[in-house]
Amino acid sequence: MEEARRAFAGGDLATAERICSQVLARTADDGPAWALLTETALQRGRPDAAIVCANRAVALMPKDPIALVLRAKCLFVSGDTRGAFEAAEAAGKVIGDAPEALDALGAIFGLLGLHQRAKEFFLRAVAARPDVPQYLFNLAANERMIGALAGAEAHCDAAIARDRHYGLAHYLRSDLRTQSAERNHIEEMEALIREGKLAAPSEVMLRFALGKECEDLDLHERAFEHVDAGCALQHRSTAYDHAAEIAEIDRIIASHTRSWIAAAPRGYSAAAPVFVAGLPRTGTTLVERIIASHPAMSSAGETSAFAAEMSRAMKTTSTDLAELGRRYVDAVTALRLPPDVRFVDKTLQNYLYGGLIHAALPAARIVLVQRHPLDACWAIYKAHFRGKFSFSYHQVELAEYYLAYRRLSRHWRATLPPNVLLEINYEDIVRDQSAASQRLISFVGLPWDDEVLRFHESPAPSATASAVQVRRPIYSSSVGKWRHHAERLAPLRARLAREIPEAELM
């Protein structure tokens, strides 16, 4: 099993699985083998196989915290939020002092959106082993979400002091504040790259971190060079079917028509959630924080619950839309929200499900956030999404996905009733925060409250890429940033210009 764990740690899933199979052929009740097979199944994206293995591991090792944590993770991945929470709570009762288990349980509570609870376990892991960079980084990432930015920077510094090549810690640290000429990490990171000892994933993270810090200092040409190099490295290492993703959007447009929605059985109308969706880095977190700052609203964060429940429903012989809507609401409110409260779900890719959301939850409201095409695409291009939005690392692929999203937005505009869908531009919010906020609050059916203008004072956690920015008042410096790179973004602009009027690209 030690050999199997080493193979798994090195990314050799096949060898790890082969050894586990050999062990189980001799001893079918070897709990650690079942636990490791759970991890390999999760890595391969096979949640059904993972939960079978996890259940065997827990049955054989009912007081083993790692087995319980793995079961919680499987349940979370499969969309069973309540079950995942119960498994995590069970793990917490037997967790002990092993830092590996403490760190893993903290990660599960983080996935569940219980960030203060997660922090308890991350702190204990760091206290037990302050020399392990991963534990320091996980604590720093948690602190970023809850707004403890000074602590996050200190723990990133500590992680990097123990491992100079820890790319994730460099990337997180760069985002915690606006860098200045007096306080930045540009020379440190560029020196690391020049040494040529970085693994490709770490260099990718440093390149994006450098892009951010150079842009903070108005070193725009240098910023683009690092971003472009990071995108090229990431694109080469990403297995991504660009055409299939575009085709999926076009299938949605073709099938989820106005007549399809009209003919759909009535959904679950007892809840009226608000969905804020849109491409990343376009202002969705800002919109979510504005709405969620109203005293009558709560934020569920980015849940992915609708997609999970939809996937679960599609495995049955018939899709009951009312049951889909009810299960979605139950999944979102299971842990973080009191029953019957109105909430905001800011899962970005819910833009794919506008028709299904309206059919399953007829009282729901959907806000689609839009941004200037080139500002949106530059903001996406210069960010790293850690396994999501694979279209973002190549200028032409990014342009084509943006155009597909634009087609889908037009489709929802023509298909969904005006009292169900609101499109709002990021630039309009920056230009007149009060007017845009009043429009949002009116659309979701709430009376005006001045609290929404102080959204940046909210202590609520944020797990999004904009978790730092939304703790500041609205600022306009992000408008027009693409202009610094107009010449080098020529491939992107040329592809957009084939379908977008020139006036919109100015």
VMD Tcl script that draws the C-alpha trace (Angstrom):
set ca {
  {0.00 0.00 0.00}
  {2.92 2.37 0.57}
  {3.96 1.74 -3.03}
  {0.39 2.36 -4.19}
  {0.23 5.65 -2.28}
  {3.53 6.77 -3.79}
  {2.21 5.96 -7.27}
  {-0.97 7.94 -6.59}
  {1.02 10.91 -5.25}
  {3.07 10.85 -8.45}
  {-0.03 10.85 -10.65}
  {0.28 7.20 -11.72}
  {-3.35 6.21 -11.13}
  {-3.10 2.98 -13.11}
  {-0.29 1.60 -10.92}
  {-2.08 2.63 -7.73}
  {-5.25 0.88 -8.91}
  {-3.37 -2.25 -9.99}
  {-1.69 -2.61 -6.60}
  {-4.97 -2.02 -4.74}
  {-6.66 -4.68 -6.86}
  {-3.88 -7.14 -6.03}
  {-4.22 -6.37 -2.32}
  {-8.01 -6.79 -2.40}
  {-7.73 -10.06 -4.34}
  {-5.86 -11.44 -1.32}
  {-7.74 -9.53 1.40}
  {-11.11 -8.13 0.34}
  {-11.54 -6.27 3.62}
  {-8.46 -4.05 3.34}
  {-9.91 -0.62 4.21}
  {-6.91 1.49 3.10}
  {-7.06 -0.11 -0.37}
  {-10.73 0.82 -0.72}
  {-9.93 4.35 0.48}
  {-7.20 4.78 -2.12}
  {-9.48 3.42 -4.86}
  {-11.97 6.10 -3.79}
  {-9.34 8.73 -4.51}
  {-8.38 7.29 -7.89}
  {-12.05 7.10 -8.93}
  {-12.53 10.75 -7.94}
  {-9.45 11.70 -9.93}
  {-10.86 9.91 -12.97}
  {-14.19 11.69 -12.66}
  {-16.12 8.53 -11.74}
  {-18.24 9.59 -8.75}
  {-20.49 6.49 -8.82}
  {-17.49 4.16 -8.50}
  {-15.94 6.45 -5.89}
  {-18.94 6.32 -3.56}
  {-19.04 2.51 -3.76}
  {-15.38 2.36 -2.74}
  {-15.86 5.00 -0.03}
  {-18.79 3.12 1.48}
  {-16.67 -0.04 1.65}
  {-13.82 1.87 3.27}
  {-16.12 3.41 5.91}
  {-17.80 0.05 6.61}
  {-14.37 -1.47 7.26}
  {-12.95 1.57 9.10}
  {-15.94 3.36 10.70}
  {-13.73 5.52 12.92}
  {-11.09 6.37 10.35}
  {-11.32 10.13 9.67}
  {-9.76 9.93 6.20}
  {-12.30 7.34 5.08}
  {-15.13 9.51 6.39}
  {-13.69 12.61 4.72}
  {-13.43 10.78 1.40}
  {-17.03 9.66 1.71}
  {-18.05 13.27 2.40}
  {-16.19 14.38 -0.72}
  {-17.90 11.72 -2.84}
  {-21.31 12.77 -1.57}
  {-20.52 16.42 -2.27}
  {-19.37 15.66 -5.81}
  {-22.56 13.67 -6.44}
  {-24.70 16.59 -5.26}
  {-25.76 15.19 -1.87}
  {-24.90 18.26 0.21}
  {-26.73 17.13 3.32}
  {-25.11 13.69 3.22}
  {-21.69 15.27 2.71}
  {-22.23 17.47 5.74}
  {-23.28 14.52 7.89}
  {-20.19 12.55 6.81}
  {-17.97 15.56 7.55}
  {-19.55 15.94 11.00}
  {-18.93 12.25 11.66}
  {-15.29 12.73 10.67}
  {-15.04 15.70 13.00}
  {-16.03 13.53 15.96}
  {-13.09 11.14 15.41}
  {-10.62 13.49 13.75}
  {-7.81 13.31 16.32}
  {-4.63 15.32 15.82}
  {-3.26 13.97 12.54}
  {-2.58 17.11 10.46}
  {-3.31 15.37 7.14}
  {-6.82 14.50 8.33}
  {-7.39 17.95 9.84}
  {-6.39 19.63 6.59}
  {-8.59 17.29 4.52}
  {-11.61 17.89 6.74}
  {-11.06 21.65 6.54}
  {-11.15 21.34 2.76}
  {-14.50 19.52 2.90}
  {-16.09 22.16 5.10}
  {-14.71 24.74 2.65}
  {-16.40 22.94 -0.25}
  {-19.62 23.02 1.74}
  {-19.28 26.78 2.11}
  {-18.79 26.58 5.89}
  {-15.62 28.64 5.85}
  {-15.44 29.56 9.53}
  {-15.78 25.88 10.42}
  {-13.11 25.04 7.85}
  {-10.74 27.56 9.42}
  {-10.83 25.68 12.75}
  {-9.36 22.57 11.13}
  {-6.86 24.44 8.96}
  {-5.55 26.26 12.04}
  {-5.14 22.95 13.87}
  {-3.30 21.42 10.90}
  {-0.90 24.37 10.72}
  {-0.36 24.31 14.48}
  {0.55 20.62 14.28}
  {2.83 20.98 11.25}
  {3.78 24.62 10.54}
  {6.50 23.38 8.21}
  {4.09 21.96 5.58}
  {3.44 24.51 2.79}
  {0.15 22.91 1.73}
  {-1.40 23.41 5.16}
  {-0.26 27.04 5.24}
  {-1.64 27.64 1.75}
  {-5.02 26.10 2.54}
  {-5.32 28.29 5.61}
  {-4.37 31.36 3.53}
  {-6.97 30.50 0.87}
  {-9.60 30.16 3.59}
  {-8.61 33.51 5.10}
  {-8.92 35.17 1.70}
  {-12.50 33.93 1.42}
  {-13.52 35.31 4.81}
  {-11.71 38.63 4.28}
  {-8.77 38.08 6.67}
  {-6.38 39.35 4.02}
  {-3.42 40.26 6.24}
  {-3.43 36.77 7.74}
  {-3.69 35.25 4.28}
  {-0.64 37.17 3.09}
  {1.37 36.17 6.16}
  {0.54 32.50 5.62}
  {1.38 32.73 1.90}
  {4.73 34.25 2.87}
  {5.30 31.37 5.29}
  {4.41 28.75 2.66}
  {6.75 30.34 0.11}
  {9.53 30.57 2.70}
  {9.31 26.78 3.03}
  {8.94 26.14 -0.72}
  {10.12 28.90 -3.06}
  {8.58 27.08 -6.02}
  {5.03 26.88 -4.62}
  {3.21 28.47 -7.53}
  {-0.27 28.48 -5.99}
  {0.97 30.44 -2.98}
  {2.64 33.02 -5.24}
  {-0.57 33.36 -7.24}
  {-2.80 33.76 -4.20}
  {-0.44 36.25 -2.57}
  {-0.35 38.47 -5.65}
  {-4.13 38.90 -5.49}
  {-4.46 39.85 -1.83}
  {-3.79 43.55 -2.33}
  {-2.90 46.08 -4.99}
  {0.86 45.82 -5.33}
  {2.99 48.97 -5.17}
  {6.43 50.01 -6.32}
  {7.59 49.73 -2.71}
  {5.88 46.39 -1.94}
  {5.66 43.77 -4.67}
  {7.11 40.38 -5.58}
  {7.98 40.90 -9.26}
  {11.74 40.53 -9.03}
  {11.42 37.53 -6.72}
  {9.10 35.68 -9.12}
  {10.98 36.62 -12.29}
  {14.20 35.36 -10.70}
  {12.52 32.02 -9.97}
  {11.47 31.71 -13.60}
  {14.97 32.54 -14.83}
  {16.40 29.74 -12.69}
  {14.51 27.28 -14.89}
  {13.72 24.88 -12.04}
  {9.97 25.34 -11.87}
  {7.59 22.54 -12.79}
  {5.25 23.63 -15.59}
  {2.15 24.01 -13.34}
  {4.08 26.23 -10.93}
  {5.46 28.36 -13.74}
  {1.92 28.83 -15.06}
  {0.82 30.18 -11.68}
  {3.84 32.48 -11.39}
  {3.22 33.85 -14.87}
  {-0.35 34.80 -13.99}
  {0.77 36.24 -10.66}
  {3.38 38.33 -12.46}
  {0.78 39.54 -14.94}
  {-1.36 40.77 -12.07}
  {1.46 42.47 -10.17}
  {2.93 44.09 -13.29}
  {-0.51 45.45 -14.20}
  {-0.85 46.88 -10.69}
  {2.34 48.85 -11.35}
  {1.22 49.94 -14.86}
  {3.93 47.78 -16.44}
  {1.49 46.79 -19.15}
  {3.81 45.33 -21.77}
  {5.55 43.21 -19.16}
  {2.17 42.14 -17.77}
  {0.97 40.93 -21.17}
  {4.18 38.98 -21.80}
  {3.75 37.03 -18.58}
  {0.02 36.43 -19.09}
  {0.56 35.29 -22.67}
  {3.35 32.91 -21.63}
  {1.18 31.51 -18.84}
  {-1.74 30.97 -21.21}
  {0.47 29.22 -23.75}
  {1.84 26.85 -21.10}
  {-1.62 26.11 -19.74}
  {-3.16 25.63 -23.18}
  {-0.52 23.05 -24.13}
  {-1.25 20.99 -21.01}
  {-5.05 21.12 -21.20}
  {-7.09 18.41 -22.89}
  {-10.05 20.43 -24.12}
  {-12.64 19.84 -26.83}
  {-13.35 23.42 -27.85}
  {-15.79 22.51 -30.63}
  {-17.86 20.25 -28.36}
  {-18.34 22.99 -25.79}
  {-19.53 25.46 -28.43}
  {-21.81 22.80 -29.93}
  {-23.40 22.20 -26.53}
  {-24.39 25.87 -26.29}
  {-25.87 25.76 -29.78}
  {-27.85 22.62 -28.84}
  {-29.30 24.44 -25.85}
  {-30.34 27.33 -28.09}
  {-31.98 24.94 -30.55}
  {-33.84 22.85 -27.97}
  {-34.81 25.16 -25.09}
  {-37.19 27.29 -27.08}
  {-40.13 29.41 -26.00}
  {-42.54 26.65 -27.06}
  {-40.52 24.06 -25.09}
  {-40.74 26.21 -21.96}
  {-44.47 26.84 -22.49}
  {-45.12 23.09 -22.82}
  {-43.00 22.12 -19.80}
  {-44.89 20.82 -16.71}
  {-45.23 23.34 -13.92}
  {-42.23 23.43 -11.63}
  {-41.68 24.12 -7.94}
  {-43.10 27.57 -7.23}
  {-42.73 27.71 -3.44}
  {-39.28 29.35 -3.63}
  {-38.03 32.43 -5.47}
  {-34.24 32.23 -5.62}
  {-32.18 34.75 -7.58}
  {-29.61 33.36 -10.01}
  {-26.70 35.65 -10.92}
  {-24.81 34.21 -13.88}
  {-22.36 35.23 -16.56}
  {-18.85 34.75 -17.80}
  {-16.08 34.94 -15.18}
  {-14.49 38.31 -14.36}
  {-17.43 40.29 -15.73}
  {-18.93 41.64 -12.48}
  {-21.08 38.74 -11.31}
  {-19.67 38.83 -7.77}
  {-20.34 42.56 -7.57}
  {-23.99 42.03 -8.61}
  {-24.38 39.14 -6.17}
  {-23.00 41.20 -3.28}
  {-25.29 44.12 -4.09}
  {-28.41 41.94 -4.05}
  {-27.29 39.84 -1.07}
  {-26.62 43.00 0.97}
  {-30.37 43.60 1.11}
  {-31.64 42.58 4.58}
  {-34.25 40.28 3.03}
  {-31.69 38.28 1.02}
  {-28.96 35.77 1.79}
  {-26.12 34.52 -0.39}
  {-25.60 30.84 -1.12}
  {-22.38 31.57 -3.03}
  {-21.36 29.39 -5.97}
  {-23.18 26.13 -5.29}
  {-23.28 24.22 -8.61}
  {-26.37 22.66 -7.01}
  {-28.69 23.18 -9.98}
  {-26.37 21.37 -12.38}
  {-25.85 18.57 -9.85}
  {-29.58 18.07 -9.32}
  {-30.21 18.25 -13.06}
  {-27.57 15.58 -13.65}
  {-29.15 13.42 -10.95}
  {-32.62 13.87 -12.48}
  {-31.40 12.91 -15.96}
  {-30.37 9.50 -14.63}
  {-34.02 8.68 -13.94}
  {-36.54 7.54 -16.54}
  {-38.41 10.85 -16.45}
  {-37.47 14.34 -15.34}
  {-39.95 15.78 -12.82}
  {-39.29 19.54 -13.02}
  {-41.11 20.30 -9.77}
  {-39.04 17.67 -7.99}
  {-35.88 19.05 -9.60}
  {-36.68 22.53 -8.30}
  {-37.54 21.26 -4.83}
  {-34.37 19.17 -4.56}
  {-32.28 22.12 -5.72}
  {-33.74 24.40 -3.04}
  {-33.29 21.69 -0.42}
  {-29.65 21.18 -1.43}
  {-28.85 24.91 -1.24}
  {-30.63 25.53 2.05}
  {-29.51 22.30 3.73}
  {-26.57 23.83 5.58}
  {-26.06 27.54 5.32}
  {-29.49 29.10 5.05}
  {-32.63 29.03 7.20}
  {-35.74 27.54 5.58}
  {-37.97 29.79 3.47}
  {-35.34 32.52 3.10}
  {-34.73 34.11 -0.30}
  {-31.22 33.58 -1.54}
  {-28.82 34.42 -4.34}
  {-27.00 31.64 -6.21}
  {-23.97 32.98 -8.07}
  {-22.90 29.86 -9.95}
  {-21.48 31.36 -13.14}
  {-22.38 28.62 -15.59}
  {-26.05 28.63 -14.68}
  {-26.30 30.75 -17.84}
  {-26.47 27.37 -19.61}
  {-29.69 26.45 -17.82}
  {-31.88 29.54 -18.16}
  {-34.77 27.63 -19.68}
  {-34.57 24.75 -17.23}
  {-34.28 27.10 -14.26}
  {-37.43 28.93 -15.32}
  {-39.29 25.67 -15.93}
  {-38.20 24.07 -12.64}
  {-38.47 27.25 -10.53}
  {-41.06 29.55 -12.13}
  {-40.76 32.16 -9.36}
  {-36.99 32.42 -9.75}
  {-35.28 35.50 -11.15}
  {-32.20 35.34 -13.38}
  {-29.66 38.15 -13.72}
  {-27.20 37.86 -16.62}
  {-24.19 40.12 -16.24}
  {-22.61 41.55 -19.38}
  {-19.39 43.48 -19.94}
  {-17.64 45.20 -22.86}
  {-16.44 42.33 -25.11}
  {-12.76 43.22 -25.07}
  {-12.64 44.16 -21.39}
  {-14.40 40.90 -20.57}
  {-12.05 38.82 -22.70}
  {-8.89 40.49 -21.40}
  {-10.06 40.01 -17.80}
  {-10.70 36.32 -18.53}
  {-7.44 35.83 -20.45}
  {-5.29 37.18 -17.60}
  {-6.91 34.95 -14.93}
  {-6.24 31.33 -14.04}
  {-9.30 29.22 -13.24}
  {-7.75 25.98 -11.96}
  {-9.62 23.42 -14.04}
  {-12.55 25.54 -15.19}
  {-13.15 27.64 -18.31}
  {-10.56 25.87 -20.44}
  {-11.45 28.12 -23.39}
  {-9.74 31.04 -21.64}
  {-6.09 30.27 -22.50}
  {-6.18 30.86 -26.26}
  {-7.27 34.14 -27.84}
  {-9.32 32.70 -30.70}
  {-10.94 29.97 -28.58}
  {-11.79 32.62 -25.99}
  {-13.35 34.84 -28.66}
  {-15.41 31.98 -30.03}
  {-16.71 31.02 -26.60}
  {-17.55 34.66 -25.86}
  {-19.54 34.78 -29.11}
  {-21.37 31.56 -28.18}
  {-22.24 33.07 -24.79}
  {-23.46 36.18 -26.61}
  {-25.72 34.02 -28.82}
  {-27.05 32.26 -25.74}
  {-27.72 35.58 -23.98}
  {-29.71 36.79 -26.99}
  {-31.63 33.51 -26.98}
  {-32.63 33.84 -23.32}
  {-33.57 37.48 -23.91}
  {-35.95 36.39 -26.68}
  {-37.22 33.31 -24.85}
  {-37.66 34.12 -21.18}
  {-40.31 36.54 -19.89}
  {-38.99 40.03 -19.04}
  {-39.99 39.62 -15.40}
  {-37.77 36.51 -15.20}
  {-34.57 37.69 -16.91}
  {-32.61 40.90 -16.39}
  {-29.41 41.71 -18.26}
  {-27.20 44.31 -16.63}
  {-23.91 45.78 -17.82}
  {-20.93 46.01 -15.50}
  {-20.13 49.45 -16.92}
  {-23.59 50.73 -15.97}
  {-23.01 49.73 -12.34}
  {-19.65 51.51 -12.30}
  {-21.14 54.58 -13.97}
  {-24.12 54.94 -11.61}
  {-24.07 52.53 -8.69}
  {-27.28 53.83 -7.15}
  {-29.40 53.62 -10.30}
  {-28.10 50.16 -11.21}
  {-28.65 48.91 -7.66}
  {-32.21 50.22 -7.61}
  {-32.85 48.45 -10.90}
  {-31.55 45.16 -9.48}
  {-33.50 45.40 -6.23}
  {-36.70 46.32 -8.05}
  {-36.26 43.42 -10.47}
  {-36.00 40.83 -7.69}
  {-39.15 42.30 -6.12}
  {-37.78 43.88 -2.96}
  {-38.30 47.36 -1.46}
  {-35.32 49.68 -1.61}
  {-32.81 49.62 1.27}
  {-29.70 51.81 1.45}
  {-27.75 48.85 2.82}
  {-27.17 47.60 -0.73}
  {-24.96 50.63 -1.43}
  {-22.60 49.44 1.33}
  {-22.14 45.94 -0.09}
  {-18.35 46.17 0.38}
  {-18.80 46.27 4.17}
  {-20.47 42.86 4.25}
  {-18.51 40.30 6.30}
  {-20.01 37.42 4.31}
  {-17.44 34.99 2.88}
  {-16.71 34.95 -0.84}
  {-15.04 32.04 -2.60}
  {-14.92 33.69 -6.02}
  {-12.02 35.07 -8.02}
  {-13.22 38.54 -7.02}
  {-13.25 37.86 -3.27}
  {-10.73 40.65 -2.61}
  {-12.17 43.24 -5.01}
  {-15.73 43.07 -3.61}
  {-14.45 44.21 -0.22}
  {-13.70 47.60 -1.79}
  {-16.16 50.30 -2.88}
  {-16.96 50.37 -6.59}
  {-14.04 51.58 -8.71}
  {-13.72 52.36 -12.41}
  {-10.08 51.46 -13.04}
  {-11.02 48.11 -14.63}
  {-12.97 49.81 -17.43}
  {-11.00 49.99 -20.68}
  {-7.95 48.03 -19.52}
  {-7.89 46.07 -22.77}
  {-6.74 49.24 -24.55}
  {-3.24 48.84 -23.09}
  {-2.96 45.63 -25.14}
  {-5.00 46.49 -28.22}
  {-2.26 45.52 -30.67}
  {-1.40 42.23 -29.00}
  {-5.04 41.26 -28.64}
  {-5.48 41.53 -32.42}
  {-6.32 37.81 -32.94}
  {-9.05 38.03 -30.30}
  {-10.46 41.26 -31.67}
  {-10.40 40.04 -35.27}
  {-12.48 36.97 -34.38}
  {-14.96 39.03 -32.34}
  {-15.27 41.57 -35.16}
  {-16.65 38.93 -37.50}
  {-19.88 38.87 -35.45}
  {-19.87 42.01 -33.28}
  {-20.37 45.50 -34.78}
  {-17.26 47.66 -34.72}
  {-19.02 50.25 -32.60}
  {-19.26 47.73 -29.73}
  {-15.54 47.02 -29.91}
  {-14.41 50.60 -29.50}
}
mol new
graphics top color blue
foreach p $ca { graphics top sphere $p radius 0.5 }
foreach p [lrange $ca 0 end-1] q [lrange $ca 1 end] { graphics top cylinder $p $q radius 0.2 }
display resetview
